[in-house]
Amino acid sequence: MGRRRQGEPPRYRLHKQSGQAVVSLPLGNGAYKDCLLGLYDTPQSRQEYARVLAEWEANGQSLPRQATAGNDITVSEVILAYWQHAETYYRHADGTQTSEAYNIKMALRQLRQLYGDTRAADFDGLALEAVRRQMILAGHCRNRINRDLPRIKRMFKWAASHKLVPLTVHQELTMVEGLRAGRSQARETAPVKAVALDTVDATLPHMTSQIAAMVRLQLCTGMRPGEVIVMRGIDLETSGTVWSYRPGSDRGTHGAHKTARRGQDRVIHIGPRGREILNPWLRRNLNEYLFQPKEARAAFNAERRRKRKTPMTPSQVKRQPKKAPKKHPGDRYTVSSYGHAIHAACDQAFPAPAPLARQDGETRKEWQARLTDDQRGELAAWQTAHSWAANQLRHAKATELRLKAGIDAARVVLGHRSPKTTEVSAEIDGNKAAEVMAKLG
């Protein structure tokens, strides 16, 4: 067999011993598997060659495990194969990974711990119920479990389509239903509520100017956290009294927003208050992100130097910065870093009472070592009760729009396809019902 050039598909050849056509598919580490295709140089063997090659390409230029390892593939091997697919599949239009890839990794953790060494063909509905039970014992809430179970089912569906497991495995898993409210031992969580404007106002002074601007802009427009962090001048249409913003307008037909993969366009309209917030952040380079963490870090360092009471020593002046720091601010925030910045501001705006609070001059390590297990639980409960998330800003705008303009207007502004989605985001005003019943009840 001649050496195959890099990038060249496996060749259609004559198998001299049998007179049949053959194609040698690489298995890795210099090994190959010969697939006989039928009588050499016939239309049937050429067609079989095209089919085998197409399946090999569709499987990432490798043979299905079923062809190389019989039916002994384990659940861990299925997870590994699926993860390689998920890493490349769940990506934004700009090539960055979506949060779904991380969610899949977390969902498969309990599965791997319980059934990693089990034959994938033996995994059934009872096994999935055992995984669900383990999620409950781990303290996962019902909503999270009901989101993670379909991810596991989706993995086995993918495995069945790639002939890693029998189709009956996926069919049996579809019979396992999600948990219903009040019908399981899973922890229930409260629905996301709109954040009070007084709470936001108390937190804003403890934020950097970039984070504060993004928070105020979300309150004005109702956009998602993932949409505000990627704002660029090139995505803005600034003619007219109302500006329009199309997230990632140059990254595909429908941009890089949350619902782009469903073929939905997303246009965010920005009124006078939003324009006033955005004006100081507009840049000459239209491709730059408007809100940049590296600028926030530079401003923080400059302010710290300005407040310095003692002059810098010659050795400090000559000190060179680290050549390759492990972590440095980037050109834009992530949803995670944006959320962490909001929570940090909440901790400053609403400090925990003594002795839970961190004392002056106390390092974080000393603070954590001082607290008992019960105090750590009390501190976590305090921080949860006195903090809010970026998504709650969207809920606050949804409630305002529903109250003042109606649910249809709220649906259009928020970019929802269904009024049911808007009803989840927008809270019903109980005062309205009381006013109506005072007159008619």
Order of alpha helices (4+ residues) and beta strands (2+ residues): beta-beta-beta-alpha-alpha-alpha-alpha-alpha-alpha-alpha-alpha-alpha-alpha-beta-beta-beta-alpha-alpha-alpha-alpha-alpha-alpha-alpha-alpha-alpha-alpha
